[in-house]
C-alpha cells in the first residue's frame, strides 16, 4: 500500500471515529431529557427516545441507497445538516410561547435528529469495517470508534444531570439550552471539517456490479438485523431505567429525595463509561480473540448480572460515584442492583460492533444495502425501551429487566448458531 493511501486511510478512520462519537452525543440526550418532559407528561419519558429511533425505520434503507448513489462523504454532510436542524427544533421547544405544544416540537426535533444519526451510522459502520478489511480487524476498528462513542455517551447524561439537578415542576428545556448550543456548534464545525476531508468511496466502485440477489438472501444477515433490533433496545433500556429509577423519589423508585435526577444521570454515565472501557479492551484483543467468542461471553455474563440485579432487595445499598450541583463529585448511596446493571456496560460495549461485523461478513457488493437495512432495524432502540418503560410503570423498574434478559437470550443464540453464513454459494464480487 502506498504512503499516500495509508495517510488517506488514517484520515478516513479518524473522521469516522469522530462521527461515531457524535452519534452517541445526539442519541444520549433523549433519556435524560425524558426526565424533564416526564415531570409534565408521564407518557413522554421515553417518547423522545422512541421518536429518535423511529426515524431509523424510515431512513435506514434510503440512507443505504444514498451511500450507493452519492457516496459516503455527501451522505455524511447531508446527515450533519439534518442534525443541526434537529437540534435547532429541540431548542425551539424551550420557548414559553409554545405552551402545551412545546412537547410536540421537542418530539419533532428528536425525530429529525434520528434521521441524522441513522445516516451517520449507515456511513460509519461499513466504512470502518471496509477500512479494516472485514473480519476481526474490521471489528477492531468499529470497537475503536465505539470507544469514542461511549466517551460522549458518558458525558451527555452527566452534563444533563448536572444542569437539571433535581427535577421539579419548574424544570424545563431552558435548563439544558447550553448543551443544545454546544451540539449546534459541534455539528457546524464537523460539517466544515468533513467537507475538506478526503473519504474513500467504495460504494461508487460497486455501482458497476450487477445485483442478482440482495442482502435479504443471507440468513446470517437477516438474523443479525433482528439481533441489532434487540441489542439497541438493551443498550438504551438498561441505563435509561436506572436513570428513571434513581430519579424517582417515591417508594416505587430509589427514594432519593434530593438531587435524584443528577445522581441518576451520573450513575447512568458510569454505564457509558464502562462501555468505553469495554470497547477499548475489545479493540486491544480483537486481533486475537474472535468476534463470535467475545459475543458469546458478554451475552452470557450480561444475563447473569441482570438476574442478580432483579433479585437483590432495594434495601441493600452501595456507594457509587456521582455528581450533583450541591456536592460536586462524590460517593452516593444507591441500591446495589444499580451497580450490577451499570456493570452490563462492559458487556454491551462489545455487542454493536460484534453483531455488525458478523452480520455483514461475506456480503461483498451487498454491504451498503445491508448497512441501510441494518440501520432500519435500529428502531428497536426506540420500541423496546418504550415497552420496557411501560412494564416498569405498571409492574416495577426491576421487573422490566426480564424483557432485557429475553433479548439477551436471543443475542446468545445468534452468537452460538445464527451468525454462521450458510449462503456462501451466492456470488458477492
Residue pairs with C-beta under 8 A, 6 or more apart in sequence:
1 9
8 198
8 200
9 131
9 200
11 197
11 198
12 127
12 131
12 197
12 198
12 199
12 200
13 128
13 131
13 141
13 144
15 193
15 194
15 197
15 199
16 123
16 124
16 127
16 128
16 131
16 145
17 128
17 144
17 145
17 148
18 148
18 190
19 76
19 120
19 123
19 124
19 145
19 190
19 194
20 124
20 128
20 145
20 146
20 148
20 149
21 145
21 148
21 149
21 151
21 152
22 83
22 120
22 152
22 186
22 187
22 190
23 117
23 120
23 121
23 124
23 149
24 149
24 150
24 151
24 152
24 153
24 156
24 272
25 152
25 153
25 155
25 156
25 183
25 186
26 52
26 83
26 86
26 87
26 113
26 116
26 117
26 183
27 52
27 117
27 153
27 236
27 381
28 152
28 153
28 156
28 157
28 272
29 156
29 160
29 179
29 183
30 48
30 49
30 52
30 110
31 46
31 48
31 49
31 157
31 236
31 239
31 240
31 243
31 268
32 156
32 157
32 160
32 161
32 164
32 243
32 261
32 265
32 268
33 48
33 106
33 160
33 173
33 176
34 44
34 45
34 46
34 47
34 48
34 49
34 240
34 244
35 45
35 164
35 167
35 171
35 243
35 244
35 247
35 261
35 264
35 265
36 164
36 167
36 171
36 172
36 173
36 175
36 176
37 44
37 45
37 47
37 48
37 103
37 106
38 44
38 45
38 167
38 244
39 167
39 168
39 169
39 171
40 103
41 47
41 103
42 393
44 103
44 107
45 244
45 389
46 240
46 382
46 385
46 386
46 389
47 103
47 107
47 386
48 106
48 107
48 110
49 110
49 236
49 240
49 381
49 382
49 385
49 386
50 382
50 383
50 385
50 386
51 107
51 108
51 110
51 111
51 114
51 382
52 110
52 111
52 113
52 114
52 117
52 381
52 382
53 114
53 232
53 236
53 378
53 379
53 380
53 381
53 382
53 383
54 111
54 114
54 379
54 382
54 383
55 111
55 112
55 113
55 114
55 115
55 117
55 118
56 114
56 118
56 375
56 376
56 377
56 378
56 379
56 381
56 382
57 376
57 379
58 115
59 114
59 115
59 118
59 119
59 375
59 376
60 118
60 122
60 372
60 373
60 374
60 375
60 376
60 377
60 378
60 379
61 372
61 373
61 376
62 372
63 75
63 118
63 119
63 122
63 123
63 371
63 372
63 375
64 122
64 368
64 369
64 370
64 371
64 372
64 373
64 375
65 372
66 74
66 75
66 78
66 119
66 122
67 75
67 122
67 123
67 126
67 203
67 368
67 371
67 372
68 203
68 206
68 207
68 368
68 369
70 78
71 199
71 201
71 203
71 204
72 123
72 127
72 199
72 200
72 201
72 202
72 203
73 194
73 197
73 199
73 201
75 119
75 122
75 123
76 119
76 120
76 123
76 194
76 199
77 191
77 194
77 195
78 119
79 115
79 116
79 117
79 118
79 119
79 120
79 123
80 116
80 120
80 187
80 190
80 191
80 194
81 191
82 112
82 113
82 115
82 116
82 119
83 113
83 116
83 117
83 120
83 187
84 184
84 187
84 188
84 191
85 112
86 109
86 110
86 111
86 112
86 113
86 114
86 115
86 116
87 109
87 113
87 180
87 183
87 184
87 187
88 109
88 184
89 105
89 106
89 108
89 109
89 112
90 105
90 106
90 109
90 110
90 113
90 173
90 180
91 109
91 173
91 177
91 180
91 181
91 184
92 98
92 105
92 109
93 102
93 103
93 105
93 106
93 109
93 173
94 102
94 172
94 173
94 174
94 177
94 180
95 102
98 105
102 173
106 173
118 375
118 378
121 375
121 378
122 371
122 372
122 374
122 375
124 145
125 142
125 356
125 371
125 374
126 360
126 367
126 368
126 370
126 371
127 199
127 200
128 138
128 141
128 142
128 144
128 145
129 138
129 139
129 141
129 142
129 356
129 357
129 360
129 367
130 138
130 200
130 202
130 367
131 138
131 141
131 200
132 138
132 139
132 140
132 141
132 142
134 357
134 360
134 361
135 291
135 357
135 361
136 286
136 287
136 288
136 289
136 290
136 291
137 286
137 287
138 357
139 282
139 286
139 291
139 353
139 354
139 357
140 282
140 283
140 286
140 287
142 352
142 353
142 356
142 357
143 279
143 280
143 282
143 283
143 286
143 349
143 350
143 353
144 279
144 283
146 275
146 279
146 282
146 349
146 352
146 353
147 276
147 279
147 280
147 283
148 276
149 279
150 272
150 273
150 275
150 276
150 277
150 278
150 279
150 345
150 349
151 272
151 276
153 272
153 275
153 276
154 269
154 270
154 272
154 273
154 275
154 276
155 269
156 179
156 269
156 272
157 239
157 243
157 265
157 266
157 268
157 269
157 272
158 265
158 266
158 269
158 323
159 179
160 176
160 179
160 265
161 261
161 262
161 263
161 264
161 265
161 266
161 268
161 269
161 323
162 262
162 265
162 266
162 323
162 324
162 325
163 175
163 176
163 178
163 179
164 171
164 175
164 176
164 261
164 262
164 265
165 259
165 261
165 262
165 324
165 325
165 326
166 258
166 259
166 260
166 261
166 262
167 247
167 260
167 261
203 368
206 365
206 367
206 368
209 365
209 429
211 365
211 366
211 369
212 427
213 366
213 426
214 366
214 369
215 221
215 363
215 366
215 369
215 370
215 373
216 222
216 373
217 423
217 426
218 362
218 363
218 366
218 370
218 421
218 423
218 426
219 418
219 421
219 422
219 423
220 358
220 359
220 361
220 418
220 419
220 420
220 421
220 422
220 423
221 359
221 360
221 363
221 370
221 373
223 359
223 414
223 418
223 419
224 355
224 356
224 358
224 359
224 360
224 374
224 414
224 418
224 419
225 359
225 373
225 374
225 376
225 377
226 377
226 410
226 414
227 355
227 359
227 410
227 411
227 414
227 418
228 352
228 355
228 356
228 359
228 374
228 377
228 378
228 380
229 377
229 378
229 379
229 380
229 384
230 380
230 384
230 407
230 408
230 410
230 411
231 348
231 351
231 352
231 355
231 380
231 407
231 411
232 352
232 378
232 380
232 381
232 384
233 380
233 381
233 383
233 384
233 385
233 388
233 404
233 407
234 302
234 348
234 351
234 384
234 404
234 407
234 408
234 411
235 348
235 351
235 352
235 381
236 381
236 384
236 385
237 384
237 385
237 388
237 400
237 403
237 404
238 271
238 306
238 341
238 342
238 344
238 345
238 348
238 401
238 404
239 268
239 271
239 272
239 341
239 342
239 345
240 268
240 385
240 388
240 389
241 341
241 385
241 388
241 389
241 392
241 397
241 400
241 401
242 264
242 267
242 268
242 271
242 338
242 341
242 342
243 264
243 265
243 267
243 268
244 253
244 264
244 389
244 392
244 397
245 253
245 254
245 264
245 335
245 338
245 392
245 397
246 253
246 254
246 256
246 260
246 263
246 264
246 267
246 334
246 338
247 253
247 256
247 260
247 261
247 263
247 264
248 254
248 255
248 260
248 397
249 255
249 256
249 257
249 260
252 396
252 397
253 260
253 397
254 260
254 314
254 334
254 335
254 338
256 263
256 332
256 334
258 324
258 326
259 324
259 325
259 326
259 327
262 322
262 323
262 324
262 325
263 322
263 323
263 324
263 332
263 334
265 323
266 321
266 322
266 323
266 324
266 332
267 320
267 322
267 332
267 334
267 338
267 342
268 342
270 320
270 321
270 342
270 345
271 341
271 342
271 344
271 345
272 345
273 345
274 342
274 343
274 345
274 346
274 349
275 345
275 346
275 348
275 349
276 349
277 346
277 349
278 298
278 345
278 346
278 347
278 348
278 349
278 350
279 349
279 350
279 353
281 349
282 294
282 349
282 350
282 353
285 294
286 294
291 353
291 354
291 357
291 358
292 354
292 358
292 415
292 419
294 350
294 354
295 350
295 351
295 354
295 355
295 358
295 411
295 414
295 415
295 419
296 412
296 415
296 416
298 346
298 347
298 348
298 349
298 350
298 351
298 354
299 347
299 351
299 408
299 411
299 412
299 415
300 412
301 346
301 347
302 344
302 347
302 348
302 408
303 405
303 408
303 409
303 412
305 340
305 341
305 343
305 344
305 347
306 340
306 341
306 344
306 401
306 404
306 405
306 408
307 405
308 337
308 340
309 337
309 338
309 340
309 341
309 398
309 401
310 337
310 398
310 399
310 401
310 402
312 335
312 336
312 337
312 340
314 335
314 337
315 335
316 335
316 336
316 337
317 333
317 334
317 335
317 336
318 333
318 334
318 335
318 336
318 338
318 339
319 331
319 332
319 333
319 334
320 331
320 332
320 334
320 338
320 339
320 342
321 329
321 330
321 331
321 332
322 329
322 330
322 331
322 332
322 334
323 329
323 330
324 330
324 332
337 398
341 401
351 411
354 415
355 411
355 414
356 374
358 414
358 415
358 419
359 370
359 374
359 419
360 367
360 370
360 371
360 374
361 421
362 421
362 424
362 428
363 370
363 428
364 428
364 429
365 428
365 429
366 428
384 403
384 407
387 403
388 400
388 401
388 403
388 404
389 400
391 399
391 400
391 402
391 403
392 399
392 400
